[in-house]
Amino acid sequence: MEMEPNPQKYFNYHHTEADVFEVVDKRELELEATTLTSMVYVIDQEGI
């Protein structure tokens, strides 16, 4: 399981001086966080 950000947006700032939290796409971050949280929940409940 890993976070796989949209590569079309990810490398606009990644590993540059502009790579700061303020440029993170809020919607993309929320979608990734929700996905990872759901996966952790399922793994916890199902014991996978």
N, CA, C and O atoms as a CHARMM CRD file, in Angstrom:
* protein
*
  192
    1    1 MET  N      0.85400  -1.15600   0.00000 PROA 1      0.00000
    2    1 MET  CA     0.00000   0.00000   0.00000 PROA 1      0.00000
    3    1 MET  C      0.90600   1.22500   0.00000 PROA 1      0.00000
    4    1 MET  O      1.86100   1.30300   0.77200 PROA 1      0.00000
    5    2 GLU  N      0.60200   2.16300  -0.85700 PROA 2      0.00000
    6    2 GLU  CA     1.37400   3.39000  -0.90300 PROA 2      0.00000
    7    2 GLU  C      0.53600   4.52500  -1.47300 PROA 2      0.00000
    8    2 GLU  O     -0.47000   4.30100  -2.14600 PROA 2      0.00000
    9    3 MET  N      0.96500   5.72800  -1.19500 PROA 3      0.00000
   10    3 MET  CA     0.29100   6.89000  -1.75800 PROA 3      0.00000
   11    3 MET  C      0.83800   7.12100  -3.16500 PROA 3      0.00000
   12    3 MET  O      2.04800   7.23000  -3.35900 PROA 3      0.00000
   13    4 GLU  N     -0.04400   7.19200  -4.12100 PROA 4      0.00000
   14    4 GLU  CA     0.34700   7.37400  -5.51700 PROA 4      0.00000
   15    4 GLU  C     -0.29300   8.66100  -6.03300 PROA 4      0.00000
   16    4 GLU  O     -1.40100   8.62400  -6.56800 PROA 4      0.00000
   17    5 PRO  N      0.39100   9.80200  -5.88000 PROA 5      0.00000
   18    5 PRO  CA    -0.20200  11.06500  -6.31600 PROA 5      0.00000
   19    5 PRO  C     -0.29700  11.15800  -7.84100 PROA 5      0.00000
   20    5 PRO  O      0.38900  10.44200  -8.57000 PROA 5      0.00000
   21    6 ASN  N     -1.15600  12.04600  -8.29100 PROA 6      0.00000
   22    6 ASN  CA    -1.32200  12.28600  -9.71400 PROA 6      0.00000
   23    6 ASN  C     -0.00600  12.82000 -10.28700 PROA 6      0.00000
   24    6 ASN  O      0.40000  13.92700  -9.93400 PROA 6      0.00000
   25    7 PRO  N      0.66600  12.07100 -11.15400 PROA 7      0.00000
   26    7 PRO  CA     1.96900  12.50700 -11.65000 PROA 7      0.00000
   27    7 PRO  C      1.91800  13.76500 -12.51100 PROA 7      0.00000
   28    7 PRO  O      2.93300  14.44000 -12.68300 PROA 7      0.00000
   29    8 GLN  N      0.74000  14.08700 -13.05400 PROA 8      0.00000
   30    8 GLN  CA     0.63300  15.30100 -13.85500 PROA 8      0.00000
   31    8 GLN  C      0.81700  16.54900 -13.00500 PROA 8      0.00000
   32    8 GLN  O      1.27100  17.58200 -13.49700 PROA 8      0.00000
   33    9 LYS  N      0.46300  16.45200 -11.72100 PROA 9      0.00000
   34    9 LYS  CA     0.59100  17.60500 -10.82900 PROA 9      0.00000
   35    9 LYS  C      1.76600  17.46100  -9.87000 PROA 9      0.00000
   36    9 LYS  O      2.33200  18.45400  -9.41200 PROA 9      0.00000
   37   10 TYR  N      2.12300  16.23100  -9.57500 PROA 10     0.00000
   38   10 TYR  CA     3.08300  15.94800  -8.50300 PROA 10     0.00000
   39   10 TYR  C      4.45700  16.56400  -8.74600 PROA 10     0.00000
   40   10 TYR  O      5.05400  17.12000  -7.82400 PROA 10     0.00000
   41   11 PHE  N      4.95700  16.47300  -9.95400 PROA 11     0.00000
   42   11 PHE  CA     6.31700  16.91900 -10.20500 PROA 11     0.00000
   43   11 PHE  C      6.43200  18.38300 -10.61300 PROA 11     0.00000
   44   11 PHE  O      7.50800  18.82300 -11.01600 PROA 11     0.00000
   45   12 ASN  N      5.35200  19.14000 -10.51800 PROA 12     0.00000
   46   12 ASN  CA     5.45500  20.57400 -10.76700 PROA 12     0.00000
   47   12 ASN  C      6.35600  21.23600  -9.73400 PROA 12     0.00000
   48   12 ASN  O      7.08400  22.17600 -10.05200 PROA 12     0.00000
   49   13 TYR  N      6.30700  20.74700  -8.49200 PROA 13     0.00000
   50   13 TYR  CA     7.05800  21.35700  -7.39800 PROA 13     0.00000
   51   13 TYR  C      7.95200  20.37400  -6.65500 PROA 13     0.00000
   52   13 TYR  O      8.82300  20.79300  -5.89200 PROA 13     0.00000
   53   14 HSD  N      7.75500  19.08700  -6.86100 PROA 14     0.00000
   54   14 HSD  CA     8.43400  18.05900  -6.08400 PROA 14     0.00000
   55   14 HSD  C      9.95600  18.18800  -6.18600 PROA 14     0.00000
   56   14 HSD  O     10.51500  18.25100  -7.28100 PROA 14     0.00000
   57   15 HSD  N     10.60700  18.22700  -5.03000 PROA 15     0.00000
   58   15 HSD  CA    12.06800  18.33000  -4.92100 PROA 15     0.00000
   59   15 HSD  C     12.61600  19.59800  -5.58200 PROA 15     0.00000
   60   15 HSD  O     13.68700  19.58100  -6.18800 PROA 15     0.00000
   61   16 THR  N     11.87900  20.67700  -5.45900 PROA 16     0.00000
   62   16 THR  CA    12.37200  21.98100  -5.88800 PROA 16     0.00000
   63   16 THR  C     12.24900  22.92300  -4.69300 PROA 16     0.00000
   64   16 THR  O     11.70300  22.54300  -3.65700 PROA 16     0.00000
   65   17 GLU  N     12.74300  24.12300  -4.83100 PROA 17     0.00000
   66   17 GLU  CA    12.61300  25.11100  -3.74900 PROA 17     0.00000
   67   17 GLU  C     11.15100  25.46600  -3.50200 PROA 17     0.00000
   68   17 GLU  O     10.80100  25.94100  -2.42200 PROA 17     0.00000
   69   18 ALA  N     10.29600  25.23700  -4.49800 PROA 18     0.00000
   70   18 ALA  CA     8.87400  25.54100  -4.36500 PROA 18     0.00000
   71   18 ALA  C      8.08800  24.38800  -3.74100 PROA 18     0.00000
   72   18 ALA  O      6.86300  24.45700  -3.63900 PROA 18     0.00000
   73   19 ASP  N      8.78600  23.32800  -3.32300 PROA 19     0.00000
   74   19 ASP  CA     8.13900  22.14800  -2.74100 PROA 19     0.00000
   75   19 ASP  C      7.75800  22.44000  -1.29300 PROA 19     0.00000
   76   19 ASP  O      8.43700  22.02000  -0.35600 PROA 19     0.00000
   77   20 VAL  N      6.65500  23.17100  -1.13600 PROA 20     0.00000
   78   20 VAL  CA     6.17100  23.57500   0.18600 PROA 20     0.00000
   79   20 VAL  C      4.70200  23.16000   0.32100 PROA 20     0.00000
   80   20 VAL  O      4.00700  22.96400  -0.67500 PROA 20     0.00000
   81   21 PHE  N      4.25100  23.03200   1.55300 PROA 21     0.00000
   82   21 PHE  CA     2.89900  22.55900   1.82000 PROA 21     0.00000
   83   21 PHE  C      1.83200  23.44400   1.18500 PROA 21     0.00000
   84   21 PHE  O      0.76900  22.95100   0.80700 PROA 21     0.00000
   85   22 GLU  N      2.09400  24.71800   1.06500 PROA 22     0.00000
   86   22 GLU  CA     1.09700  25.65100   0.52600 PROA 22     0.00000
   87   22 GLU  C      0.72600  25.36900  -0.93100 PROA 22     0.00000
   88   22 GLU  O     -0.34300  25.78700  -1.37500 PROA 22     0.00000
   89   23 VAL  N      1.56800  24.68100  -1.67700 PROA 23     0.00000
   90   23 VAL  CA     1.26300  24.40900  -3.08600 PROA 23     0.00000
   91   23 VAL  C      0.60100  23.04800  -3.29600 PROA 23     0.00000
   92   23 VAL  O      0.27700  22.68500  -4.42600 PROA 23     0.00000
   93   24 VAL  N      0.39800  22.29400  -2.21500 PROA 24     0.00000
   94   24 VAL  CA    -0.27000  21.00100  -2.32300 PROA 24     0.00000
   95   24 VAL  C     -1.72600  21.22700  -2.72500 PROA 24     0.00000
   96   24 VAL  O     -2.40900  22.08600  -2.16600 PROA 24     0.00000
   97   25 ASP  N     -2.18700  20.45400  -3.69000 PROA 25     0.00000
   98   25 ASP  CA    -3.58800  20.51900  -4.10200 PROA 25     0.00000
   99   25 ASP  C     -4.43000  19.91100  -2.97500 PROA 25     0.00000
  100   25 ASP  O     -4.33700  18.71400  -2.70400 PROA 25     0.00000
  101   26 LYS  N     -5.24200  20.73000  -2.32800 PROA 26     0.00000
  102   26 LYS  CA    -6.00700  20.30000  -1.15400 PROA 26     0.00000
  103   26 LYS  C     -6.90600  19.10900  -1.46900 PROA 26     0.00000
  104   26 LYS  O     -6.98500  18.17300  -0.67300 PROA 26     0.00000
  105   27 ARG  N     -7.57300  19.12600  -2.59200 PROA 27     0.00000
  106   27 ARG  CA    -8.47000  18.02700  -2.95600 PROA 27     0.00000
  107   27 ARG  C     -7.69900  16.72500  -3.13500 PROA 27     0.00000
  108   27 ARG  O     -8.13500  15.67700  -2.65900 PROA 27     0.00000
  109   28 GLU  N     -6.56200  16.78300  -3.81400 PROA 28     0.00000
  110   28 GLU  CA    -5.74200  15.58500  -4.00700 PROA 28     0.00000
  111   28 GLU  C     -5.26700  15.03300  -2.66800 PROA 28     0.00000
  112   28 GLU  O     -5.28100  13.82000  -2.45800 PROA 28     0.00000
  113   29 LEU  N     -4.84900  15.90600  -1.76900 PROA 29     0.00000
  114   29 LEU  CA    -4.39400  15.48000  -0.44800 PROA 29     0.00000
  115   29 LEU  C     -5.53000  14.81600   0.32700 PROA 29     0.00000
  116   29 LEU  O     -5.32900  13.78000   0.96100 PROA 29     0.00000
  117   30 GLU  N     -6.70300  15.40200   0.27900 PROA 30     0.00000
  118   30 GLU  CA    -7.86000  14.82600   0.97800 PROA 30     0.00000
  119   30 GLU  C     -8.23400  13.46200   0.40700 PROA 30     0.00000
  120   30 GLU  O     -8.55500  12.54400   1.16300 PROA 30     0.00000
  121   31 LEU  N     -8.19800  13.31700  -0.91700 PROA 31     0.00000
  122   31 LEU  CA    -8.50900  12.02900  -1.54200 PROA 31     0.00000
  123   31 LEU  C     -7.50200  10.95500  -1.13500 PROA 31     0.00000
  124   31 LEU  O     -7.88600   9.82800  -0.82300 PROA 31     0.00000
  125   32 GLU  N     -6.22600  11.30200  -1.14000 PROA 32     0.00000
  126   32 GLU  CA    -5.19200  10.34100  -0.74700 PROA 32     0.00000
  127   32 GLU  C     -5.32300   9.96500   0.72000 PROA 32     0.00000
  128   32 GLU  O     -5.19900   8.79200   1.07200 PROA 32     0.00000
  129   33 ALA  N     -5.57200  10.94700   1.57800 PROA 33     0.00000
  130   33 ALA  CA    -5.70900  10.68100   3.00800 PROA 33     0.00000
  131   33 ALA  C     -6.91700   9.79400   3.28200 PROA 33     0.00000
  132   33 ALA  O     -6.84700   8.88600   4.11100 PROA 33     0.00000
  133   34 THR  N     -8.02100  10.05000   2.59100 PROA 34     0.00000
  134   34 THR  CA    -9.22200   9.24200   2.76100 PROA 34     0.00000
  135   34 THR  C     -8.98400   7.80400   2.30700 PROA 34     0.00000
  136   34 THR  O     -9.42100   6.85900   2.96300 PROA 34     0.00000
  137   35 THR  N     -8.29900   7.64600   1.19300 PROA 35     0.00000
  138   35 THR  CA    -8.00300   6.31500   0.67400 PROA 35     0.00000
  139   35 THR  C     -7.12600   5.53200   1.64000 PROA 35     0.00000
  140   35 THR  O     -7.41400   4.37400   1.94300 PROA 35     0.00000
  141   36 LEU  N     -6.06000   6.15400   2.12400 PROA 36     0.00000
  142   36 LEU  CA    -5.16800   5.45900   3.04700 PROA 36     0.00000
  143   36 LEU  C     -5.87100   5.12900   4.36200 PROA 36     0.00000
  144   36 LEU  O     -5.67100   4.05000   4.92000 PROA 36     0.00000
  145   37 THR  N     -6.68700   6.05000   4.85500 PROA 37     0.00000
  146   37 THR  CA    -7.43400   5.80600   6.08700 PROA 37     0.00000
  147   37 THR  C     -8.38900   4.63600   5.91300 PROA 37     0.00000
  148   37 THR  O     -8.50800   3.79500   6.80500 PROA 37     0.00000
  149   38 SER  N     -9.06500   4.57400   4.78400 PROA 38     0.00000
  150   38 SER  CA    -9.98500   3.46400   4.50600 PROA 38     0.00000
  151   38 SER  C     -9.25100   2.13600   4.44400 PROA 38     0.00000
  152   38 SER  O     -9.73100   1.13500   4.97700 PROA 38     0.00000
  153   39 MET  N     -8.09900   2.11800   3.80200 PROA 39     0.00000
  154   39 MET  CA    -7.32200   0.88800   3.70300 PROA 39     0.00000
  155   39 MET  C     -6.85200   0.41200   5.07500 PROA 39     0.00000
  156   39 MET  O     -6.91000  -0.78300   5.36700 PROA 39     0.00000
  157   40 VAL  N     -6.39100   1.32800   5.91200 PROA 40     0.00000
  158   40 VAL  CA    -5.94800   0.96800   7.25700 PROA 40     0.00000
  159   40 VAL  C     -7.12400   0.40000   8.05400 PROA 40     0.00000
  160   40 VAL  O     -6.96200  -0.57800   8.78400 PROA 40     0.00000
  161   41 TYR  N     -8.29200   1.00100   7.91700 PROA 41     0.00000
  162   41 TYR  CA    -9.47900   0.51800   8.60900 PROA 41     0.00000
  163   41 TYR  C     -9.83800  -0.91200   8.17300 PROA 41     0.00000
  164   41 TYR  O    -10.08900  -1.77700   9.01200 PROA 41     0.00000
  165   42 VAL  N     -9.86000  -1.14800   6.86100 PROA 42     0.00000
  166   42 VAL  CA   -10.20600  -2.47200   6.35700 PROA 42     0.00000
  167   42 VAL  C     -9.17800  -3.50400   6.83700 PROA 42     0.00000
  168   42 VAL  O     -9.55200  -4.59200   7.27400 PROA 42     0.00000
  169   43 ILE  N     -7.91700  -3.17500   6.75900 PROA 43     0.00000
  170   43 ILE  CA    -6.88500  -4.10200   7.22000 PROA 43     0.00000
  171   43 ILE  C     -7.05700  -4.39700   8.69600 PROA 43     0.00000
  172   43 ILE  O     -6.90900  -5.54500   9.11400 PROA 43     0.00000
  173   44 ASP  N     -7.36500  -3.38600   9.49600 PROA 44     0.00000
  174   44 ASP  CA    -7.57200  -3.58400  10.92600 PROA 44     0.00000
  175   44 ASP  C     -8.78500  -4.47600  11.19300 PROA 44     0.00000
  176   44 ASP  O     -8.72200  -5.37900  12.02700 PROA 44     0.00000
  177   45 GLN  N     -9.88300  -4.22600  10.49000 PROA 45     0.00000
  178   45 GLN  CA   -11.10900  -4.97300  10.72600 PROA 45     0.00000
  179   45 GLN  C    -11.05200  -6.40100  10.20500 PROA 45     0.00000
  180   45 GLN  O    -11.60100  -7.31300  10.82400 PROA 45     0.00000
  181   46 GLU  N    -10.39600  -6.59700   9.08300 PROA 46     0.00000
  182   46 GLU  CA   -10.35900  -7.91100   8.44900 PROA 46     0.00000
  183   46 GLU  C     -9.11700  -8.71200   8.80300 PROA 46     0.00000
  184   46 GLU  O     -9.05600  -9.91100   8.53200 PROA 46     0.00000
  185   47 GLY  N     -8.13100  -8.06500   9.40200 PROA 47     0.00000
  186   47 GLY  CA    -6.91100  -8.76300   9.76900 PROA 47     0.00000
  187   47 GLY  C     -6.09600  -9.21700   8.59000 PROA 47     0.00000
  188   47 GLY  O     -5.41000 -10.23700   8.65000 PROA 47     0.00000
  189   48 ILE  N     -6.16900  -8.47200   7.53300 PROA 48     0.00000
  190   48 ILE  CA    -5.44600  -8.84300   6.29600 PROA 48     0.00000
  191   48 ILE  C     -3.97100  -8.58400   6.48700 PROA 48     0.00000
  192   48 ILE  O     -3.17900  -8.82500   5.57600 PROA 48     0.00000
